[in-house]
Amino acid sequence: MKISKVFVIGLAVMAMTILLGYAANAQERMDTISAPGQSLPQPRVVKGPVHVGYCAPDMTAESSQRDWWHAQIEIAHRKWKVSQVLDAGDATKQQNAMKIMIDKGVDAIVIVYWQMEPLRDLILEARKKGIGVYCVDTELRPGVLVNTTQPNGVVGATMAYYIIDRLEGRGNVAILNLTYHILRQRCYVAKALFDSRIDWPSLNCVGMEDMPVPGWERRAFDQTTGWLQKYGKKLNAVFAGWDTPGIFAARAIEAYGHTRKDTFVTGIDGGSEAYDMIRAGSPFIATMSQPFEEYVHNLFEVIEQVQVKGIGIGEKDSMLPPYRVIYSRPVLTTPDNLPPLGMNIHAVFGETYYDPNNKEAWYNWGTAYKITSAAKK
């Protein structure tokens, strides 16, 4: 039987159409959003329990404890598996741990508070192997699918206004910063406001010091002591980029013989130790309570979408925004709205996400973290 040229050409066109369709589909399934300028395969869709590699520097800070507490609730609720590294406190340990997770073949890597710049190549290596890489309140780098956090510049401005209002626009303020983490945005915005001489000509930012990693506790205490020796009671406030240095700054102020009426401190995080100090009347007087549990939940929802439901990046119904950040709202916590001991941590966020009447909500999965007295731990 003869095959006509028209039929052969038709077959060729059909084959080319199919091939182009496959190519187009492959292109759609590539991720160019989280890694501009290059294409990475979308994370693999898992037919079974997702194996999560959870990575944290240590469990010293209550924020780390709360992140891990709720991550375990999410994993148990979804019936997933987890391999965890909770003690990689420096860049070398973090690189080694990341490599172990990649070699182990986990499906998703969740990074919390690690130093991201040394992990650049490992993030891309993981993504090329179909592993999703996600961050909680950390830094974005090429290949990271999402970071769940708060709008840090807005948070810094909110706390700066609290300080300015409390000082009635007059006095000397100092800042404790951490450059390598996105919390620096809080400090930079606060400094810009403190330096606005047009608005507050009698307000001065007398210092902005970067804290070392590790060792910020001792440096915060020593730096605050140095400011007190130089300015005495003319140092009116210390803006700490996060609670831990603020707590040590408050201790330095107490050791120097000052009270919150002389020099007060603000932080950003919220939790048992910060609430303890506010409750006790220490110089630590206010914090921005971060919804760490909501950060973790949002991140696990993204993993569910991408690696269980197969909702691709940029597709309809995807939670992933083009800028790769999902923001949650914190709550300014002062002596006026201080949560009591024993409160469910979610209840702190009644004005943002928590509804005590919604019994089916994610924040009722498992046993919620409770506010305790840090002194009794």
N, C-alpha and C positions, 0 to 999 in steps of 0.2 A: 504494500500500500504506500502510495506516495504521500508525503507530508508537504503541504503547500508552504511557500515562503511566508505568506501572510500568517499562517498558523504558528510557524516558528518564531516570527517576530512578536506575535501575540504572547507566546509563552515567555519570551525574553523580557517583554515589558512587564508581564505579570510577576515574573521572578524578581525583576529589579524593584517593582513596587513593594513586594514583600520584604526584600532586603532593606529597602529604604525605611519601611515601616519599623522593622526591627531596630535599625540604627537610630531612628527617631525615638523609639521607646527606650533604647539604651541611654540615649542622651538625656531623656527626661528623668531617668532613674539615677543620673549622676548628680552629685552634690557640688555645685559651684558657689553656693551661698556662703557656707561656713569657711570656704577656702578660696577667696577671690583669686582669679588668675590661674586656677588649676581645677581639674575635675577629679573627684574622689568617688569611689563607689558608695552608694547609700549603705548604711549599716544593714547587716543581714536580718531577714525576718526569721524569727525563731519558732519552730513548731514544737513547743514544749516549754518547760520552765526556763525563763531567761536566767542566765548566769551573770550576776553583777559582780564586778570587782570594785570594792568600795575602798577609797584611798584617803587617809587623813594624816596630818602631821603628828598629833598626839591627842590625848583626851584631857589635857589640863584645863583648857577653857570650857566654861559651861556651854558656850555656843557649839563647840565640837561634840560635847556630850549630848546636847539636844538634837543635833543633826543625826548622830548615829542612833540615838534612841528612836527617832521617828523613821529613819531608814529601815530599821529592823521591823517596825510595824508595817511599813509599806511592803517589804519583801514577804513577810508572813501572810499578809492579806492576799497578795497576788500569787502565793505559793511558788515563788521564785527561789533561786539559789544564790548564795553570796560567798565570796572570798574576800576577806578584809585585811587591810594593812592599816593599823591605827597608831603606829609609832615611828613613821618616817619623818624625822624632825629636821633634816637638812636636805639640800639639793641632791647630793650624791645618793642618799638613801631613797629619795623619791624617784630618781632615775632608775635605780636598781629595782625598786618595787614595781614601777610601771612596766619594765621589761619582763618581769616575772608574770604579771597579769597578761601581757601580750602572748608570751610563750605558753601560758596555761590555756589560752584560747577562750577567755571569758567573752561573753556577747556584748557587754556594755561596761565601760569604765566610768565611775563617778569620782570626780576629784573635788576635794574640799580643802581649801586654804593652802594648797601646795604652791611652790614657786614655779610659775608656768614657763618662764623663758627657757630654762634648761631642758624642758620637756618637748620643745618644738618638733624635733625630728621623730621622737617616739609617738607623739600624737598622730603625725602623718602615717607612720608605720602601722599603728593600730587601725586607722581608718582604711588604709589600703588592704587590710586583711578582713574588712567587713565589720570591725568592732566599732560600736558607737562610743564617742567620748563626750562626756557631759560634765558641767561644773555647777557646784553650789556656792554662790557668793564668792566667786574667785575670778580669775582673769580669763579673758577670751584670747585664744591664739588660733591660727589657721588650723582647721580640722575639728575644733570644738563646736559641737552642734548647738548648744545652748548654755547660757549662764542664767541661773535664777537668783535674783537679788532684789535690792531696793534701789530707788533712784538716789544714788549717793550724794550727788550735788544738791538735790532738793533737801535731803536730810541734813547735810552740813549747814545749809542756809537756815533751816528751821531752828536748829540748835543755836546758831549764831544770833538769830533774832531773839531767842530766849535770853541769851547772855546780855545782849545789848539792852533789852527792855529791863532786865533785872538791875543793870548798872545805870539805867536812865541815860544811856549814851555817853557815860564818862568813866574813865579809868584805864587800867592797863591789863591787857589780856595776853596770854601765851598759849602756844599750840604744840601738842605732841602728835607727831605725824608718823606714817609708815609708807614710804614711797613705793615699795614693790607691790603693794596690794591696792585694789580699786578704792579702798577707803581713803586714799589720798585725795580723791575728789571732794570728800567732805571737808577736808582741811584746807584745800586750795580755795574753795568757795567761801568758807568761813573767813579766811585771811583777806580775801578780796573785800568782804563786807567790813571787817574790822579796820581795813586800811582806807575806807571811803571817808576821807577828811571833809569832803563837801557835806556829807550827811551827818557825820559825828566828829566834829573837829577836836573834841576833847577825849576821844577814844584812841588808844594806841595799841598796836600789836607789837609787843616788846621782844618776841622770839617765836620761832617755829623750828622745832628740832625733830630730826628724823630718828626713829628708834631702831636699834640694831635687831637682827634676827639670828640666833636667839639673844636673850639678854635684855629685852625691853623693860622688864620689871625693875631691875636695878637701875637702868638708865633713867627711867621715868622718875624714880625716887630721887636720884642724885641730881638730875636736871632741875627738878622742881625746887630742891633744896638750894641749888645755885641761884635760881631766880629769886627765891626768898631772901637769900643773903644780899643780893644786889638791890632789890626793891622793897623788901620788908612788907609792911601793910599796904604799900602802893601797888603790889601785885594783887589785883582784885579777882581774877578768874583764870582758870586753866581749861582750855578746850582740848579734850582728849579725843583722838580719832576713833578710839574704841574703848571699851570699859576697862580692860586690864591696866593700861598705863594710867588711866584716870583714877583707879583704885589705889595705885601706888603713889600717885601724886597727892591724893587725899591723905594718905598715911604720912607722907613727908610734911604736909601742912600741919597735921596734928603733932608730929614730932617736933616741929618748929615752935609750937605753942599757939598756933592760930586756930580759929574756929571758922565755920562757914560764913560768919558775919564779916570776917576779915578777908578771906580768900576762899572762893568756892570752885568746885570742879564739876564739869559735865562729861558724860561719856556717851557711847553709842553701842548698844547691844541689848541690854536688859537681861534679867535673870536673878537668881537667888542672891548672889554676892552683892551685886549692885543694889538690889532692893534692900538687902540687909543694911548697907551703909547709909542709904537714904533714910531708912526707918530709924537708925540709931542716932541721927542728927549729925553725922560726920560732914566734913567739907564736900563730900561727893553728894550732890544735891539733885541731879537729874540725869536721865538717860533716854535715848530713843530705843524703845523696845522693838527688836527686829523679830519678824515672824519666821523664824528659822524652819519651823515645821511646814509652813506653807511653801517655802522655797523647795524643801525636799519633796513634798507632795507634787508640786508642779513639775519638777524634774522627772519623777517617776511616771507621771502622766505622759510626758513626752516620750520616754522610753517605750511605754505601752503603745502609743500611737505608731511610732516609727518601726519598732522591732517586733511587735506582736500583731498589730492590725495592718501593718504594711502601708501606712499613710506616708507617702513620700514627701520630702522637703519641697515646699512650694505648692503642693497639691491642695485641693479643696478640703476644708475642715482641719488642715494642719494647724497645730498650736504654735509652730515655729515662726516667729516674725523675721523679716529680712535682716534685721539688725541683731538677731540671735540672743536677745535678752528678754526675759519675762520678769517684769517688775511687780513687787508686792509693796503694800503700804505699811510702814512702821507706826508706832504710837508713842508720842511724847509722854514720858512717865516722870512725874514730879511728886513731892510730898502730898499734893492735892488729890492724886488719883492712884496712889501706890497700892498694888494688889496685895491682899492679905496672904499670910502663910497658908499653905495647903491648897491654894487655888489651882485649878486646872489651867495650865499655861495658855491654852487657847482662849480662855475667858478674858485675857489681857487684850485680845483683839476683837472685842465685841463691836467696836465701831468700824471694823474693816471686813472680816470674813466670818467671824464666829456667830452662829445662831443656836442658842441652847435648845431650841425647839426642833431643830432638824436632826433627828436621831439617826438618820441614814447617812449623814455627811461623813466625809473622809476623816474628819477630826474626832470622830467617835469610834474609829477602828482601834482595837487594842486598848492598852492602858496609857492614857496621856501623861506626859511629864508634869510633875507637880512642883509648885514653888515651895521651897524649903528654906530653912536657915542654913546658909553656907557654913556658919560656925559650928553646926552640929554634924556636918558630914564627916 
